[in-house]
Amino acid sequence: MARGSKSKSKPRPKPASIPVAEVASQPRPDKRRWIYAGLDLAFAVTQAILIWKVVPNRLPSASVHLWTLPICTFALSLGMVRGGRQGWWIGVIAGSAALLSTLLLILRIVISAAFLSGVYGAFGKAAAMTAMISVALLVELAALLPIVQVKYLMTRAGRRAFGVGGS
């Protein structure tokens, strides 16, 4: 057959047109749930290893307090994976508990820094400065993820992703 001649091929079907309103009304799955779950799990494992190997503590109250961070972060991960109303509640409660634990840990460090600065003079002031640097790192490494995550859970998008009513 020549190129210019018409062959008896079937005509291509036209793509079905879907009204824009229908496409917009179809819910897209929210991937943030799974991203947060992965980050939570990674942070929980990292925090647990650091507490176990790098920051062992002989003071029982401090040790228990430190272990609340990876435990709450792991529970936050479980809530994100579970989904639904129960997962939302687990996430909000675990995230809030992680934030409360972080705030109390910051308070403990600030009190220790004030003691060091007041009692040990110039050496204590240097130790207090190191404690303040650890507070800055604590905010970044332990508080930032739960803050952002609880904020997401409380927004309309987070509630919709978990199927929790309300606006």
Secondary structure, 3 states (H helix, E strand, C coil): CCCCCCCCCCCCCCCCCCCHHHHHHCCCCCCHHHHHHHHHHHHHHHHHHHHHHHCCCCCHHHHHHHHHHHHHHHHHHHHHHHCHHHHHHHHHHHHHHHHHHHHHHHHHHHHHHHHHHHHCHHHHHHHHHHHHHHHHHHHHHHHHHHHHHHHHHHCHHHHHHHCCCCC
